[in-house]
Amino acid sequence: MNICVCVGSSCHLKGSYDVIRLLKENLEANGLTDRVNLSAAFCMGKCEHGVTVKVNDEIVTGVNADTFDAFFKEKVLGGELG
């Protein structure tokens, strides 16, 4: 699985580095670090929707500390790794 978090200026201000930290922590806690390629990219063109994360070919917007658990459960654990 490939996960890419936007770290462009808008997403950075909206907490992209918190999302990256949470991803690292949760991937490690679930023993998935060797099955997920985590990377960062600049601007995915969805700036007005909050932090943007691309999971394989799917764009997910509005990811933050409050929505992270649901995002991780659905898109990562419930995705092709589930």
Biopython code that builds the backbone (N, CA, C, O; Angstrom):
import numpy as np
from Bio.PDB.StructureBuilder import StructureBuilder

atoms = [
    (1, "MET", "N", (0.847, -1.175, 0.000)),
    (1, "MET", "CA", (0.000, 0.000, 0.000)),
    (1, "MET", "C", (0.891, 1.236, 0.000)),
    (1, "MET", "O", (1.899, 1.281, 0.705)),
    (2, "ASN", "N", (0.521, 2.227, -0.784)),
    (2, "ASN", "CA", (1.234, 3.496, -0.833)),
    (2, "ASN", "C", (0.360, 4.586, -0.229)),
    (2, "ASN", "O", (-0.793, 4.762, -0.623)),
    (3, "ILE", "N", (0.925, 5.318, 0.738)),
    (3, "ILE", "CA", (0.226, 6.437, 1.356)),
    (3, "ILE", "C", (1.109, 7.670, 1.199)),
    (3, "ILE", "O", (2.282, 7.662, 1.570)),
    (4, "CYS", "N", (0.531, 8.720, 0.648)),
    (4, "CYS", "CA", (1.258, 9.970, 0.414)),
    (4, "CYS", "C", (0.480, 11.115, 1.064)),
    (4, "CYS", "O", (-0.703, 11.307, 0.784)),
    (5, "VAL", "N", (1.145, 11.866, 1.923)),
    (5, "VAL", "CA", (0.521, 12.978, 2.641)),
    (5, "VAL", "C", (1.017, 14.280, 2.044)),
    (5, "VAL", "O", (2.219, 14.471, 1.853)),
    (6, "CYS", "N", (0.085, 15.176, 1.751)),
    (6, "CYS", "CA", (0.456, 16.493, 1.237)),
    (6, "CYS", "C", (1.105, 17.306, 2.358)),
    (6, "CYS", "O", (0.594, 17.365, 3.476)),
    (7, "VAL", "N", (2.231, 17.925, 2.039)),
    (7, "VAL", "CA", (2.911, 18.803, 2.993)),
    (7, "VAL", "C", (3.085, 20.202, 2.398)),
    (7, "VAL", "O", (3.953, 20.964, 2.823)),
    (8, "GLY", "N", (2.253, 20.526, 1.413)),
    (8, "GLY", "CA", (2.260, 21.871, 0.853)),
    (8, "GLY", "C", (1.858, 22.873, 1.932)),
    (8, "GLY", "O", (1.419, 22.476, 3.011)),
    (9, "SER", "N", (2.001, 24.143, 1.655)),
    (9, "SER", "CA", (1.798, 25.155, 2.694)),
    (9, "SER", "C", (0.411, 25.109, 3.333)),
    (9, "SER", "O", (0.301, 25.249, 4.551)),
    (10, "SER", "N", (-0.636, 24.920, 2.554)),
    (10, "SER", "CA", (-1.986, 24.888, 3.117)),
    (10, "SER", "C", (-2.175, 23.664, 4.015)),
    (10, "SER", "O", (-2.670, 23.789, 5.135)),
    (11, "CYS", "N", (-1.790, 22.506, 3.539)),
    (11, "CYS", "CA", (-1.924, 21.290, 4.345)),
    (11, "CYS", "C", (-1.004, 21.334, 5.564)),
    (11, "CYS", "O", (-1.364, 20.855, 6.640)),
    (12, "HIS", "N", (0.180, 21.909, 5.389)),
    (12, "HIS", "CA", (1.105, 22.056, 6.516)),
    (12, "HIS", "C", (0.446, 22.870, 7.629)),
    (12, "HIS", "O", (0.505, 22.495, 8.800)),
    (13, "LEU", "N", (-0.175, 23.973, 7.259)),
    (13, "LEU", "CA", (-0.839, 24.818, 8.253)),
    (13, "LEU", "C", (-2.043, 24.126, 8.893)),
    (13, "LEU", "O", (-2.431, 24.455, 10.014)),
    (14, "LYS", "N", (-2.626, 23.173, 8.182)),
    (14, "LYS", "CA", (-3.805, 22.467, 8.690)),
    (14, "LYS", "C", (-3.444, 21.165, 9.405)),
    (14, "LYS", "O", (-4.335, 20.420, 9.814)),
    (15, "GLY", "N", (-2.150, 20.883, 9.561)),
    (15, "GLY", "CA", (-1.736, 19.758, 10.391)),
    (15, "GLY", "C", (-1.202, 18.531, 9.702)),
    (15, "GLY", "O", (-1.302, 17.432, 10.247)),
    (16, "SER", "N", (-0.634, 18.680, 8.514)),
    (16, "SER", "CA", (-0.151, 17.495, 7.802)),
    (16, "SER", "C", (0.945, 16.752, 8.567)),
    (16, "SER", "O", (1.026, 15.527, 8.487)),
    (17, "TYR", "N", (1.782, 17.473, 9.304)),
    (17, "TYR", "CA", (2.842, 16.784, 10.042)),
    (17, "TYR", "C", (2.282, 16.015, 11.227)),
    (17, "TYR", "O", (2.868, 15.012, 11.634)),
    (18, "ASP", "N", (1.164, 16.455, 11.790)),
    (18, "ASP", "CA", (0.465, 15.669, 12.819)),
    (18, "ASP", "C", (-0.080, 14.382, 12.212)),
    (18, "ASP", "O", (-0.014, 13.322, 12.835)),
    (19, "VAL", "N", (-0.621, 14.473, 10.995)),
    (19, "VAL", "CA", (-1.153, 13.294, 10.310)),
    (19, "VAL", "C", (-0.022, 12.302, 10.021)),
    (19, "VAL", "O", (-0.200, 11.096, 10.191)),
    (20, "ILE", "N", (1.117, 12.793, 9.594)),
    (20, "ILE", "CA", (2.269, 11.915, 9.341)),
    (20, "ILE", "C", (2.706, 11.228, 10.626)),
    (20, "ILE", "O", (2.979, 10.028, 10.625)),
    (21, "ARG", "N", (2.774, 11.970, 11.714)),
    (21, "ARG", "CA", (3.149, 11.393, 13.008)),
    (21, "ARG", "C", (2.159, 10.296, 13.415)),
    (21, "ARG", "O", (2.563, 9.212, 13.836)),
    (22, "LEU", "N", (0.866, 10.587, 13.284)),
    (22, "LEU", "CA", (-0.160, 9.602, 13.624)),
    (22, "LEU", "C", (-0.069, 8.368, 12.730)),
    (22, "LEU", "O", (-0.233, 7.242, 13.200)),
    (23, "LEU", "N", (0.189, 8.579, 11.457)),
    (23, "LEU", "CA", (0.349, 7.439, 10.549)),
    (23, "LEU", "C", (1.529, 6.569, 10.979)),
    (23, "LEU", "O", (1.401, 5.348, 11.062)),
    (24, "LYS", "N", (2.660, 7.183, 11.250)),
    (24, "LYS", "CA", (3.840, 6.425, 11.672)),
    (24, "LYS", "C", (3.544, 5.627, 12.937)),
    (24, "LYS", "O", (3.870, 4.443, 13.020)),
    (25, "GLU", "N", (2.922, 6.279, 13.926)),
    (25, "GLU", "CA", (2.606, 5.615, 15.191)),
    (25, "GLU", "C", (1.650, 4.437, 14.979)),
    (25, "GLU", "O", (1.863, 3.355, 15.526)),
    (26, "ASN", "N", (0.605, 4.651, 14.188)),
    (26, "ASN", "CA", (-0.403, 3.617, 13.983)),
    (26, "ASN", "C", (0.080, 2.487, 13.082)),
    (26, "ASN", "O", (-0.291, 1.331, 13.285)),
    (27, "LEU", "N", (0.893, 2.807, 12.103)),
    (27, "LEU", "CA", (1.473, 1.753, 11.268)),
    (27, "LEU", "C", (2.374, 0.859, 12.106)),
    (27, "LEU", "O", (2.347, -0.364, 11.970)),
    (28, "GLU", "N", (3.171, 1.471, 12.971)),
    (28, "GLU", "CA", (4.053, 0.695, 13.844)),
    (28, "GLU", "C", (3.244, -0.137, 14.841)),
    (28, "GLU", "O", (3.533, -1.316, 15.042)),
    (29, "ALA", "N", (2.236, 0.470, 15.463)),
    (29, "ALA", "CA", (1.413, -0.233, 16.459)),
    (29, "ALA", "C", (0.677, -1.428, 15.864)),
    (29, "ALA", "O", (0.395, -2.400, 16.564)),
    (30, "ASN", "N", (0.369, -1.355, 14.576)),
    (30, "ASN", "CA", (-0.359, -2.434, 13.905)),
    (30, "ASN", "C", (0.561, -3.374, 13.106)),
    (30, "ASN", "O", (0.085, -4.250, 12.384)),
    (31, "GLY", "N", (1.866, -3.183, 13.243)),
    (31, "GLY", "CA", (2.828, -4.036, 12.563)),
    (31, "GLY", "C", (2.789, -3.924, 11.048)),
    (31, "GLY", "O", (3.007, -4.909, 10.342)),
    (32, "LEU", "N", (2.513, -2.729, 10.549)),
    (32, "LEU", "CA", (2.340, -2.545, 9.105)),
    (32, "LEU", "C", (3.458, -1.748, 8.435)),
    (32, "LEU", "O", (3.372, -1.452, 7.243)),
    (33, "THR", "N", (4.493, -1.402, 9.172)),
    (33, "THR", "CA", (5.526, -0.539, 8.592)),
    (33, "THR", "C", (6.210, -1.159, 7.379)),
    (33, "THR", "O", (6.674, -0.439, 6.494)),
    (34, "ASP", "N", (6.277, -2.485, 7.329)),
    (34, "ASP", "CA", (6.927, -3.134, 6.191)),
    (34, "ASP", "C", (5.973, -3.362, 5.019)),
    (34, "ASP", "O", (6.393, -3.820, 3.956)),
    (35, "ARG", "N", (4.689, -3.044, 5.211)),
    (35, "ARG", "CA", (3.693, -3.259, 4.149)),
    (35, "ARG", "C", (3.159, -1.958, 3.562)),
    (35, "ARG", "O", (2.351, -1.969, 2.634)),
    (36, "VAL", "N", (3.619, -0.831, 4.116)),
    (36, "VAL", "CA", (3.123, 0.472, 3.663)),
    (36, "VAL", "C", (4.302, 1.369, 3.313)),
    (36, "VAL", "O", (5.248, 1.508, 4.088)),
    (37, "ASN", "N", (4.230, 1.972, 2.141)),
    (37, "ASN", "CA", (5.219, 2.952, 1.725)),
    (37, "ASN", "C", (4.634, 4.328, 2.037)),
    (37, "ASN", "O", (3.716, 4.780, 1.354)),
    (38, "LEU", "N", (5.162, 4.998, 3.067)),
    (38, "LEU", "CA", (4.682, 6.312, 3.487)),
    (38, "LEU", "C", (5.594, 7.386, 2.920)),
    (38, "LEU", "O", (6.811, 7.344, 3.099)),
    (39, "SER", "N", (4.991, 8.346, 2.234)),
    (39, "SER", "CA", (5.773, 9.423, 1.647)),
    (39, "SER", "C", (5.019, 10.745, 1.767)),
    (39, "SER", "O", (3.880, 10.790, 2.232)),
    (40, "ALA", "N", (5.675, 11.812, 1.341)),
    (40, "ALA", "CA", (5.078, 13.145, 1.361)),
    (40, "ALA", "C", (5.194, 13.754, -0.028)),
    (40, "ALA", "O", (6.070, 13.389, -0.812)),
    (41, "ALA", "N", (4.296, 14.689, -0.319)),
    (41, "ALA", "CA", (4.319, 15.370, -1.619)),
    (41, "ALA", "C", (3.830, 16.795, -1.421)),
    (41, "ALA", "O", (3.169, 17.118, -0.434)),
    (42, "PHE", "N", (4.164, 17.620, -2.365)),
    (42, "PHE", "CA", (3.683, 19.001, -2.335)),
    (42, "PHE", "C", (2.447, 19.136, -3.196)),
    (42, "PHE", "O", (2.384, 18.586, -4.295)),
    (43, "CYS", "N", (1.501, 19.840, -2.715)),
    (43, "CYS", "CA", (0.217, 20.196, -3.316)),
    (43, "CYS", "C", (-0.399, 19.158, -4.251)),
    (43, "CYS", "O", (0.120, 18.845, -5.323)),
    (44, "MET", "N", (-1.525, 18.649, -3.788)),
    (44, "MET", "CA", (-2.316, 17.711, -4.577)),
    (44, "MET", "C", (-3.552, 18.398, -5.152)),
    (44, "MET", "O", (-4.427, 17.745, -5.722)),
    (45, "GLY", "N", (-3.616, 19.727, -4.998)),
    (45, "GLY", "CA", (-4.684, 20.499, -5.625)),
    (45, "GLY", "C", (-6.014, 20.514, -4.896)),
    (45, "GLY", "O", (-7.026, 20.919, -5.468)),
    (46, "LYS", "N", (-6.030, 20.083, -3.653)),
    (46, "LYS", "CA", (-7.282, 20.047, -2.876)),
    (46, "LYS", "C", (-7.153, 20.935, -1.634)),
    (46, "LYS", "O", (-7.677, 20.600, -0.571)),
    (47, "CYS", "N", (-6.472, 22.040, -1.767)),
    (47, "CYS", "CA", (-6.079, 22.886, -0.637)),
    (47, "CYS", "C", (-7.249, 23.328, 0.248)),
    (47, "CYS", "O", (-7.101, 23.432, 1.466)),
    (48, "GLU", "N", (-8.388, 23.582, -0.349)),
    (48, "GLU", "CA", (-9.516, 24.104, 0.413)),
    (48, "GLU", "C", (-10.187, 23.047, 1.283)),
    (48, "GLU", "O", (-11.058, 23.378, 2.088)),
    (49, "HIS", "N", (-9.798, 21.782, 1.138)),
    (49, "HIS", "CA", (-10.481, 20.695, 1.850)),
    (49, "HIS", "C", (-9.715, 20.158, 3.048)),
    (49, "HIS", "O", (-10.105, 19.131, 3.604)),
    (50, "GLY", "N", (-8.654, 20.808, 3.459)),
    (50, "GLY", "CA", (-7.873, 20.320, 4.589)),
    (50, "GLY", "C", (-6.771, 19.387, 4.131)),
    (50, "GLY", "O", (-6.498, 19.274, 2.935)),
    (51, "VAL", "N", (-6.135, 18.714, 5.087)),
    (51, "VAL", "CA", (-5.002, 17.844, 4.760)),
    (51, "VAL", "C", (-5.453, 16.742, 3.796)),
    (51, "VAL", "O", (-6.433, 16.037, 4.035)),
    (52, "THR", "N", (-4.706, 16.623, 2.709)),
    (52, "THR", "CA", (-5.011, 15.643, 1.677)),
    (52, "THR", "C", (-4.050, 14.466, 1.776)),
    (52, "THR", "O", (-2.838, 14.646, 1.901)),
    (53, "VAL", "N", (-4.605, 13.264, 1.719)),
    (53, "VAL", "CA", (-3.815, 12.038, 1.774)),
    (53, "VAL", "C", (-4.228, 11.177, 0.584)),
    (53, "VAL", "O", (-5.416, 10.999, 0.317)),
    (54, "LYS", "N", (-3.249, 10.653, -0.116)),
    (54, "LYS", "CA", (-3.524, 9.740, -1.223)),
    (54, "LYS", "C", (-3.186, 8.323, -0.762)),
    (54, "LYS", "O", (-2.051, 8.030, -0.387)),
    (55, "VAL", "N", (-4.193, 7.454, -0.798)),
    (55, "VAL", "CA", (-4.013, 6.050, -0.435)),
    (55, "VAL", "C", (-4.127, 5.261, -1.729)),
    (55, "VAL", "O", (-5.207, 5.139, -2.308)),
    (56, "ASN", "N", (-2.996, 4.729, -2.172)),
    (56, "ASN", "CA", (-2.890, 4.126, -3.499)),
    (56, "ASN", "C", (-3.372, 5.155, -4.521)),
    (56, "ASN", "O", (-2.701, 6.170, -4.707)),
    (57, "ASP", "N", (-4.493, 4.940, -5.181)),
    (57, "ASP", "CA", (-4.970, 5.906, -6.177)),
    (57, "ASP", "C", (-6.136, 6.749, -5.686)),
    (57, "ASP", "O", (-6.690, 7.537, -6.452)),
    (58, "GLU", "N", (-6.522, 6.595, -4.409)),
    (58, "GLU", "CA", (-7.670, 7.322, -3.879)),
    (58, "GLU", "C", (-7.235, 8.554, -3.099)),
    (58, "GLU", "O", (-6.376, 8.475, -2.220)),
    (59, "ILE", "N", (-7.834, 9.689, -3.430)),
    (59, "ILE", "CA", (-7.568, 10.941, -2.715)),
    (59, "ILE", "C", (-8.575, 11.076, -1.574)),
    (59, "ILE", "O", (-9.783, 10.963, -1.782)),
    (60, "VAL", "N", (-8.059, 11.321, -0.363)),
    (60, "VAL", "CA", (-8.893, 11.540, 0.810)),
    (60, "VAL", "C", (-8.552, 12.924, 1.349)),
    (60, "VAL", "O", (-7.380, 13.233, 1.564)),
    (61, "THR", "N", (-9.558, 13.752, 1.568)),
    (61, "THR", "CA", (-9.322, 15.108, 2.054)),
    (61, "THR", "C", (-9.881, 15.273, 3.461)),
    (61, "THR", "O", (-10.697, 14.473, 3.920)),
    (62, "GLY", "N", (-9.427, 16.323, 4.135)),
    (62, "GLY", "CA", (-9.943, 16.660, 5.456)),
    (62, "GLY", "C", (-9.429, 15.774, 6.573)),
    (62, "GLY", "O", (-10.064, 15.681, 7.624)),
    (63, "VAL", "N", (-8.295, 15.122, 6.374)),
    (63, "VAL", "CA", (-7.735, 14.273, 7.419)),
    (63, "VAL", "C", (-7.053, 15.171, 8.449)),
    (63, "VAL", "O", (-6.260, 16.046, 8.100)),
    (64, "ASN", "N", (-7.370, 14.943, 9.710)),
    (64, "ASN", "CA", (-6.731, 15.676, 10.802)),
    (64, "ASN", "C", (-6.756, 14.796, 12.047)),
    (64, "ASN", "O", (-7.194, 13.647, 11.985)),
    (65, "ALA", "N", (-6.293, 15.322, 13.172)),
    (65, "ALA", "CA", (-6.237, 14.525, 14.402)),
    (65, "ALA", "C", (-7.618, 14.029, 14.807)),
    (65, "ALA", "O", (-7.740, 12.928, 15.346)),
    (66, "ASP", "N", (-8.656, 14.815, 14.560)),
    (66, "ASP", "CA", (-10.013, 14.429, 14.946)),
    (66, "ASP", "C", (-10.601, 13.344, 14.051)),
    (66, "ASP", "O", (-11.381, 12.514, 14.519)),
    (67, "THR", "N", (-10.241, 13.340, 12.782)),
    (67, "THR", "CA", (-10.804, 12.369, 11.839)),
    (67, "THR", "C", (-9.866, 11.201, 11.571)),
    (67, "THR", "O", (-10.216, 10.275, 10.839)),
    (68, "PHE", "N", (-8.667, 11.243, 12.164)),
    (68, "PHE", "CA", (-7.636, 10.264, 11.830)),
    (68, "PHE", "C", (-8.052, 8.826, 12.107)),
    (68, "PHE", "O", (-7.863, 7.958, 11.255)),
    (69, "ASP", "N", (-8.613, 8.556, 13.280)),
    (69, "ASP", "CA", (-8.943, 7.176, 13.639)),
    (69, "ASP", "C", (-9.894, 6.540, 12.631)),
    (69, "ASP", "O", (-9.686, 5.402, 12.210)),
    (70, "ALA", "N", (-10.931, 7.269, 12.247)),
    (70, "ALA", "CA", (-11.889, 6.745, 11.262)),
    (70, "ALA", "C", (-11.206, 6.550, 9.910)),
    (70, "ALA", "O", (-11.426, 5.539, 9.242)),
    (71, "PHE", "N", (-10.380, 7.512, 9.507)),
    (71, "PHE", "CA", (-9.625, 7.402, 8.253)),
    (71, "PHE", "C", (-8.741, 6.155, 8.270)),
    (71, "PHE", "O", (-8.755, 5.372, 7.321)),
    (72, "PHE", "N", (-7.981, 5.971, 9.331)),
    (72, "PHE", "CA", (-7.044, 4.855, 9.414)),
    (72, "PHE", "C", (-7.785, 3.519, 9.398)),
    (72, "PHE", "O", (-7.381, 2.587, 8.702)),
    (73, "LYS", "N", (-8.853, 3.432, 10.155)),
    (73, "LYS", "CA", (-9.629, 2.189, 10.221)),
    (73, "LYS", "C", (-10.223, 1.835, 8.857)),
    (73, "LYS", "O", (-10.161, 0.684, 8.425)),
    (74, "GLU", "N", (-10.798, 2.831, 8.185)),
    (74, "GLU", "CA", (-11.468, 2.563, 6.905)),
    (74, "GLU", "C", (-10.484, 2.386, 5.750)),
    (74, "GLU", "O", (-10.557, 1.405, 5.010)),
    (75, "LYS", "N", (-9.584, 3.321, 5.604)),
    (75, "LYS", "CA", (-8.732, 3.350, 4.403)),
    (75, "LYS", "C", (-7.470, 2.508, 4.491)),
    (75, "LYS", "O", (-6.982, 2.014, 3.474)),
    (76, "VAL", "N", (-6.937, 2.340, 5.693)),
    (76, "VAL", "CA", (-5.707, 1.555, 5.827)),
    (76, "VAL", "C", (-6.027, 0.147, 6.304)),
    (76, "VAL", "O", (-5.734, -0.822, 5.603)),
    (77, "LEU", "N", (-6.624, 0.019, 7.484)),
    (77, "LEU", "CA", (-6.938, -1.308, 8.007)),
    (77, "LEU", "C", (-8.023, -1.987, 7.177)),
    (77, "LEU", "O", (-7.976, -3.200, 6.978)),
    (78, "GLY", "N", (-8.994, -1.226, 6.695)),
    (78, "GLY", "CA", (-10.070, -1.795, 5.900)),
    (78, "GLY", "C", (-9.764, -1.856, 4.417)),
    (78, "GLY", "O", (-10.550, -2.388, 3.633)),
    (79, "GLY", "N", (-8.624, -1.312, 4.038)),
    (79, "GLY", "CA", (-8.222, -1.322, 2.632)),
    (79, "GLY", "C", (-7.616, -2.660, 2.263)),
    (79, "GLY", "O", (-8.002, -3.694, 2.806)),
    (80, "GLU", "N", (-6.686, -2.642, 1.358)),
    (80, "GLU", "CA", (-6.109, -3.896, 0.861)),
    (80, "GLU", "C", (-5.259, -4.610, 1.903)),
    (80, "GLU", "O", (-4.873, -5.762, 1.705)),
    (81, "LEU", "N", (-4.961, -3.930, 3.021)),
    (81, "LEU", "CA", (-4.195, -4.591, 4.090)),
    (81, "LEU", "C", (-5.098, -5.396, 5.010)),
    (81, "LEU", "O", (-4.631, -6.269, 5.742)),
    (82, "GLY", "N", (-6.419, -5.094, 4.970)),
    (82, "GLY", "CA", (-7.364, -5.722, 5.897)),
    (82, "GLY", "C", (-7.671, -7.153, 5.583)),
    (82, "GLY", "O", (-8.452, -7.787, 6.292)),
]
sb = StructureBuilder()
sb.init_structure("model")
sb.init_model(0)
sb.init_chain("A")
sb.init_seg("    ")
for serial, (resi, resn, name, xyz) in enumerate(atoms, 1):
    if name == "N":
        sb.init_residue(resn, " ", resi, " ")
    sb.init_atom(name, np.array(xyz, "f"), 0.0, 1.0, " ", f" {name:<3s}", serial, name[0])
structure = sb.get_structure()
